[in-house]
Amino acid sequence: MKHLAFKRGALILAVLMLSSILLSACSGSTKKEEGEVSPGDKKQEQVELRLGYYSSAQTDAKMQELVKKFQDSHPNIKVKTESAPYGQFFQKLDTQIAAGNAPDVWLSDGVLVPKYAERGALKDLTDLIGKDLKHDDYYGLDFNKDVNGKYWGVPQGIQIGVLYYNKDLFDAAKVAYPTTDWTWDDLKAAAEKLTLDTNGKYATDAAFDGKKVKQYGLTFFSITEGWMPVLKSFGGGVLDPTLQKSIINSPENKKALDWIVDGMNRHLLPTPADLKSFQSNMAPFPSKAAAMRIGIYARTMDANNAGLNYDVTLLPKGPDGKRFSPVIANSWVINKKAENQIGDAAWEWVKFWATTDEAQKEWASLGEAVPVKKSVANSDQFLNGKPANKKAFLDSFDFAGTLDVNAVWSEWVGKFNDSINRAFQGEIPVDQALSTADKDVQQVLDEFYKKK
Amino acid sequence: MNRYKLRKSVSYIIITISSLIMFVPFLSTVFNSLKNYAQYTAVPPKWIPNPVQWSNYSEVWKLGPFGQYTMNSAIVTVLSVIGALISCSMVAYAFARIEFPFRNSLFMVVLGTMMIPPVVLIIPQFVIFKNLSMLDTLTPLWLLEWLAQPFGIFLMRQAFLAIPKDYEESAKLDGCNPFQIYWRIFMPMCKPTFATLAVFTFMTKWNEILSPAIFLTSKENFTLPIGILSLGGQYNGSEQYVVAAAMLSLVPILLVFLFAEKYFVQGSNSAGIK
């Protein structure tokens, strides 16, 4: 008897829960249908736009300010912001996309745009950009162009690599500041004079102790601020123009890696293990433990916070005079499901961001990224302030490129680093690292592109 | 006498060394929270902050609504602890003492769910809470604890199994029904286990990152860990604020430990049997 009552209770409970789930599911979908109205009264209709972005406490305040300005100039659009810390934002985004609940427009890390585009989560913006944005007025629109010529995003702010140098450390070692004529070999020659051990001996001194380095000539970390610019200016690279085939095992890459490994063997550059003794991989330069760094624009914030006496110049040339500056164009992308008024509203936001001087200037004032609009980037407001030679960031656009970004970028970078770091630590020769990396990266590419 | 002294000093040395190993990282965190950015990244590291940057703490307070974050975390944590204690102990009581079909195999299923990593469950949970219109509210964060989580069930069941049957039988003779036995006999006798579960749930919920990050979207609903993480951006170096905020979030945990400590050392529960 007792059992029966228990079973009956459980059944009732289950039915109740199921029906409440079904009910709320239904109510959710009816809401959407109500939103679709005839195009006639489009102007008056209120639209709610879900805007997703990653932020820190400092950048969030500025973003909210800009959202308010956008709403003032677009009274029919109500923006609902959804922000999260950087790491958690993409974790959440993946969940939201899987559940069909992603924001209408969101800020994507530049290296992740193809990941979402090639998996069908993004709207093709080619026509909208062609219609509303004058191509030559903006930096970096092409960084979101895929191999078929389609555009998937509009840059929110651009990160571009230059050579940072600490003037105080150069002065102390009596070394002349870097020039735009430098090759990577010139850089290494200078790095030797700037690498210092704990006994105060420079690497040029016979008594130099490489096991106790206090100050490196050039700090070096992973892809953007490490091997990619060296590889590319030596004429090498990782993927062919289709971005589906590895070109890792090449004589140019071998030469570039030999250059890096030689620098690490002589302790002029920190190995990946050496970096572990710092607060973070980014810390050596701001903490004055490195005289030079390959750095993107955002690194000016750390350098300024630490009160360094520093400047920037173009990255060095390769042996054949080729230059390469790595770029990450963090971009606004639009959800493929955002159609009709919501799609229009999403594009209005992107247009507001890229075309309005006010939005561009306000965001640039944070000092986090190079503005997309050329007129703002070339204005005194952006170019004044530390570092003195900010122009170097803009000049670098002439030879800038992305990091061979495709749908499986994070995966292949992981595989590439696995092999190459072993060569950096001196565990395996460069040849072996290149052939293993070539095989592993190709496998990652095939797993995604061959199945498609 | 000498041997006794030697033994004693050796054990004190071991205790001192091991407590230093525990304490030094904590101390360095305290110091790091009082440095400016240049000192924070200095190489070789400088232990003692000079000048002491007390303003980090006030700055943290200015950078985000940390009062609100703390309040949200407190709501989630308190409701979770209550829910876990009630639901886990009831389910555990059933598994320990009530006879019903498939009891043991059901218990194995419960234990089996402990092996599923939380990341795997997050998408289905997200879909369910989306359909219940509970996204961006604190509800999903504590609701699950009211539905008896496996670890708590396991913990409480083991504690209940250790209680001799004699108690139950004498309670039955005095006319108690199963609920009264659970409420009047089992609950009071397992206080230390309840305290353990409470502290465990408290810590998990207070420090939880994944679920709040996935379920919450509005800043005013963020819990403390998400608030702390949002102090550091994609690029900017203000780690010292993150450390200061983490120190602030430690205070409630320390308080709970101070008050709950006596339950950990409380004696055995079998003293009542003669």
Interface residues (C-beta under 8 A of the other chain):
Chain A: H3 S20 I21 S24 A25 S27 G28 Y54 S55 S56 A57 Q58 T59 D60 T81 E82 S83 A84 P85 Y86 G87 Q88 Q91 K92 T95 Q96 A98 A99 N101 D109 K214 S277 F278 Q279 S280 M282 A283 P284 P286 S287 K288 A289 I296 A298 R299 M301 D302 N305 A306 G307 E368
Chain B: Y37 A38 Y40 T41 A42 V43 P44 L63 G64 F100 I122 I123 F126 V127 I128 K130 N131 L132 S133 L135 I209 L210 A213 I214 T217 S218 K219 I226 L229 S230 L231 G232 G233 Q234 Y235 N236 G237 S238 E239
